[in-house]
Amino acid sequence: MENGFSLIRTRRSVRTYDASPLKPEHREAIASFMADIPTPWGIAPEFRLLDAKEHGLKSPVVTGESLYFAAKLSRTEHAEEALGYAFEKLVLYAWSLGIGTVWLGGTLNRDAFQKAMDLGPGEFMPCASPLGYPAKKPSLRESLMRKGVGADTRLPFGELFFQRDFGHSLSPEAAGALARPLEAVRLAPSAVNKQPWRAVVQDGAVHFCLKRTKGLAGDASTGDLQKIDLGIALCHFAITAEEDGLKPTFILNDPGLETETDMEYIASYRVDL
């Protein structure tokens, strides 16, 4: 993705839209992009554009929207990670066109969205997002929400990333060529801004783990929210590593790191350092 790190760094959640419909060329570009978003797991969520008025779609935290997109997929292993990865790629692509989005999981009329997505047996719809042009000024409610969840703050680099094992924190300076891809991970959005990703750099590979937040596992309708978050983080890492010429290679091979009981291995990238 062109200018991927810049998009990651500047993109913000948008809950207040200017009420104008997408330009035809933008709608066509979004529809074309969402038709084919490959993921490292070989799982491709099915995306759809959904007219808010036609389907009776709404969210109590969004104003001025007329169009949404959502994704559904089968309940298979790694489905949530793949959803997070593909959804975030679409979010960043929309931002490159000047189109705002915001991840919605619980704050939407889920029954209406699921009906609009025509869920089949064994399928689920974890989340949705409005698509529109940001209003010139966010609503007071949006400003208060961002402040409430600390949307503009992130944990320090050294609390998220480690060298060799979880006993040795990694600084941006020591990370070298991996500093930007890991910073892209640090900047990723997550459910209630809990930032559940942790990563260990070891022998030319970066191993990603989920540090579980109690009470944020999700449910049958949303899937595992924090595994979706890890998919977002892996997307950010891959986009930036590719942009920096590190030739990231996706692998699923648990290195057997000694972890805390609330931590779970998710996936790795081998890089060309």
C-alpha positions, 0 to 999 in steps of 0.5 A, a space after each residue: 500500500 502506497 504511503 502505508 506508514 503515513 496513512 497509519 500515522 495520520 488515520 483517526 476514527 471518525 464518528 461525525 460525517 458531513 452527510 454527503 454521499 460518497 462520490 461515484 468514483 470513490 464508491 466504485 474504488 472502495 467496491 473494487 478494493 473490497 472485492 479482493 483483500 487477501 490475508 496471510 491465513 488464506 481466509 478472505 472475509 466477504 465485504 458488502 456496502 450497505 445503504 443505511 436508510 435502505 437497511 435501517 442501519 444505525 449506531 448511537 455513536 455516529 452522526 451524518 452517515 449514509 453508507 456502511 460496510 461490513 464483513 462476514 466470514 465462516 467460523 474457522 480457525 484464525 477467522 478473527 485475525 484474518 478479519 482484522 487484517 482485511 478490515 484494517 486494509 480497507 480502512 486505510 485504503 478509504 483514508 487514502 481517499 479522504 474517507 473516514 471510518 470507525 470500527 463498530 462492534 457493540 455500538 450498532 443495531 446488530 440484528 439489522 446489520 446481520 440481516 443486511 449481510 444475509 448471514 448463512 449457517 456457520 457465518 458471523 459478522 464481527 464488525 462494521 463501519 460507516 463510510 463518509 467524509 469527515 465533518 469539519 468539526 467533530 461532535 461534542 459526543 465524539 470528542 468526549 468518547 475519544 477522551 474517555 478511551 484515551 484514543 490518542 494515547 498508546 503504551 510505550 514502545 518498550 512495554 510492547 516489544 521485546 528482544 530474545 524473550 519477554 524479559 528484555 525490553 526493546 527500544 526503538 534505537 535497538 530495533 533498528 530497521 524494525 523500528 518503523 514496522 513496530 511503531 506502526 503496530 504500536 499505533 494500531 487501533 484496538 477495542 477500547 484501546 487496550 493494545 493487546 499485542 506484544 512482540 518478541 524479535 528473535 533470530 530474524 523473526 518477529 513473534 506476535 502474542 496476544 496479552 488478554 484483557 479480562 472481559 474483552 473476549 467478545 461473544 458468538 456474534 462478534 467473535 474474539 475481539 482481541 484476536 481481531 486486534 492482533 489481525 490489525 497489528 499484523 496488517 500494520 506490521 506487514 504494510 510498513 515492513 513491505 514499504 521498508 523493503 524488509 520482505 516480511 514472510 508470514 509464518 505460523 510456528 510457535 517458538 515456545 516463548 515463555 509467557 504469562 498465563 494471559 498471553 497466547 502466541 498468534 503468528 510471526 513474520 520473518 524479515 530480511 534484515 
